[in-house]
Amino acid sequence: MQPIIRMTNIEKHFGSVIALNGVTVDFFPGECHCLLGDNGAGKSTFIKTMSGVHKPTRGEICFEGKPMHFDDPREAIAAGIATVYQDLAMIPLMSVSRNFFMGNEPIKHRMGLPFFDHELANEVTMKEMRAMGINLRGPDQAVGTLSGGERQTVAIARAVYFGAKVLILDEPTSALGVRQTANVLATVDRVRKQGISVVFITHNVRHAMAVGDRFTVLNRGKTFGTATRGDVTPEELQDMMAGGQELATLEGSLGGTV
């Protein structure tokens, strides 16, 4: 199977700072590929380079087998690369259906004038949220009344509905409780089964192991390789994230308490 995205020897420099240093990784349809790393590992720069926010200083990005250069995020979105950031880009006092269609409003005409098609928006929103396992009180329910996990699911469902082939999730479980996290991970599993490539950015090894098919660790802008489920343990991933030998040295100096 051909990867939907292949990033080869990607470098990104900000002046004298090298944020990414020769990153090579690929992503396949129908899999959840977890990109792990602590703060400062390069995860944010990586996804912004992948989604058209940053242009790589060096290296090549291939999308569906062809070299691709995105000038801005809109081009990446149009190609089918959707990113759900931690802030979710939602307006809390606005209804779920209006948030769902924000920027892609369905229009109907009445007396020659364009109007937001509430009926269609409400119908689609309720259908898509039920498909993701979320039962709303109604499409007019304010997004701000939803739990964190439910808001994540709205953002994911929105991206899928509007044609995402690659779904990048930026730390989707970082601020959630146990139940909400479980709901989001279940949503990720549903999306993967639809044949969409999910790029799951996280520093939480347990969450990655719950849904990941493959795992790539970033550390100081470099990759420590990619492992497949069953070929790596949570402890090994945690060790790679923490720098391997550096963690072992620190653990020894602290009497094995790390």
Backbone hydrogen bonds, N-H to C=O, Kabsch-Sander energy under -0.5 kcal/mol:
donor,donor_aa,acceptor,acceptor_aa,energy
4,I,27,F,-1.9
5,I,27,F,-1.6
6,R,62,C,-2.4
7,M,25,V,-3.1
8,T,6,R,-0.5
8,T,60,E,-2.9
9,N,7,M,-0.5
10,I,23,V,-2.9
11,E,58,R,-2.3
12,K,20,L,-1.8
14,F,17,V,-3.2
15,G,13,H,-0.5
17,V,14,F,-1.9
18,I,16,S,-0.5
19,A,12,K,-2.1
19,A,17,V,-0.8
20,L,12,K,-1.4
21,N,221,G,-3.3
22,G,10,I,-1.0
23,V,10,I,-2.4
25,V,7,M,-2.3
27,F,5,I,-2.7
31,E,28,F,-1.1
33,H,31,E,-0.7
33,H,198,V,-3.0
34,C,32,C,-0.7
34,C,214,R,-2.8
35,L,200,F,-2.4
36,L,34,C,-0.6
36,L,216,T,-2.8
37,G,202,T,-0.9
41,A,38,D,-1.9
46,F,42,G,-2.3
47,I,43,K,-2.4
48,K,44,S,-2.0
49,T,45,T,-1.9
50,M,46,F,-2.4
51,S,47,I,-1.8
52,G,49,T,-0.7
53,V,48,K,-1.8
54,H,48,K,-1.9
57,T,11,E,-2.2
58,R,11,E,-1.5
60,E,8,T,-2.1
62,C,6,R,-2.9
62,C,60,E,-0.5
63,F,66,K,-3.0
64,E,4,I,-3.0
66,K,63,F,-1.4
68,M,61,I,-3.3
71,D,69,H,-0.5
75,E,72,D,-0.9
76,A,72,D,-1.2
77,I,73,P,-2.7
78,A,74,R,-2.4
79,A,75,E,-1.5
80,G,76,A,-0.9
80,G,77,I,-0.7
81,I,76,A,-2.8
82,A,80,G,-0.7
82,A,166,V,-2.8
84,V,168,I,-3.2
85,Y,83,T,-0.7
88,L,85,Y,-1.2
90,M,87,D,-0.8
94,M,91,I,-1.7
96,V,141,Q,-2.0
97,S,139,P,-2.0
99,N,95,S,-2.3
100,F,96,V,-2.7
101,F,97,S,-1.7
102,M,99,N,-1.0
104,N,101,F,-2.6
108,K,115,F,-2.7
110,R,113,L,-2.7
113,L,110,R,-1.9
115,F,108,K,-3.0
117,D,106,P,-3.0
118,H,116,F,-1.6
121,A,117,D,-2.4
122,N,118,H,-3.1
123,E,119,E,-2.2
124,V,120,L,-2.6
125,T,121,A,-2.4
126,M,122,N,-2.3
127,K,123,E,-2.0
128,E,124,V,-2.9
129,M,125,T,-2.4
130,R,126,M,-2.1
131,A,127,K,-1.9
132,M,128,E,-0.9
133,G,130,R,-1.7
134,I,129,M,-2.9
135,N,133,G,-0.5
136,L,134,I,-0.8
141,Q,138,G,-1.7
143,V,94,M,-2.5
144,G,92,P,-3.0
145,T,142,A,-1.7
146,L,143,V,-1.9
151,R,147,S,-2.3
152,Q,148,G,-2.1
153,T,149,G,-2.0
154,V,150,E,-2.2
155,A,151,R,-2.2
156,I,152,Q,-2.4
157,A,153,T,-3.1
158,R,154,V,-2.4
159,A,155,A,-1.9
160,V,156,I,-2.4
161,Y,157,A,-2.6
162,F,158,R,-1.8
163,G,160,V,-1.7
164,A,159,A,-1.7
165,K,80,G,-3.0
166,V,80,G,-2.7
167,L,197,S,-3.1
168,I,82,A,-3.2
168,I,166,V,-0.6
169,L,167,L,-0.6
169,L,199,V,-3.0
170,D,84,V,-2.5
170,D,168,I,-0.6
171,E,169,L,-1.0
171,E,201,I,-1.4
174,S,171,E,-1.2
176,L,173,T,-1.4
181,T,177,G,-2.5
182,A,178,V,-2.2
183,N,179,R,-1.8
184,V,180,Q,-2.1
185,L,181,T,-2.7
186,A,182,A,-2.0
187,T,183,N,-1.8
188,V,184,V,-2.4
189,D,185,L,-1.9
190,R,186,A,-1.9
191,V,187,T,-2.4
192,R,188,V,-2.4
193,K,189,D,-1.8
194,Q,190,R,-0.6
194,Q,191,V,-1.2
195,G,192,R,-2.0
196,I,191,V,-1.3
197,S,165,K,-2.4
198,V,31,E,-2.7
198,V,196,I,-0.6
199,V,167,L,-2.9
199,V,197,S,-0.5
200,F,33,H,-2.0
200,F,198,V,-0.7
201,I,169,L,-2.9
201,I,199,V,-0.8
202,T,35,L,-2.1
202,T,200,F,-0.5
205,V,203,H,-0.8
208,A,204,N,-2.0
209,M,205,V,-2.8
210,A,206,R,-1.2
211,V,207,H,-0.9
211,V,208,A,-0.7
212,G,208,A,-2.9
213,D,32,C,-3.2
214,R,32,C,-1.4
215,F,227,A,-2.8
216,T,34,C,-2.9
217,V,225,G,-1.2
218,L,36,L,-3.4
219,N,222,K,-2.9
221,G,41,A,-2.8
222,K,219,N,-1.3
224,F,217,V,-2.4
227,A,215,F,-2.7
229,R,213,D,-2.7
230,G,232,V,-0.5
231,D,228,T,-2.7
237,L,233,T,-2.1
238,Q,234,P,-2.6
239,D,235,E,-2.2
240,M,236,E,-2.2
241,M,237,L,-2.4
242,A,238,Q,-1.9
243,G,239,D,-0.6
243,G,240,M,-0.8
244,G,239,D,-3.3
245,Q,243,G,-0.6
246,E,243,G,-1.6
248,A,244,G,-1.9
249,T,245,Q,-2.5
250,L,246,E,-2.2
251,E,247,L,-2.9
252,G,248,A,-2.0
253,S,249,T,-2.0
254,L,250,L,-1.5
255,G,252,G,-1.2
256,G,251,E,-3.8
257,T,251,E,-0.5
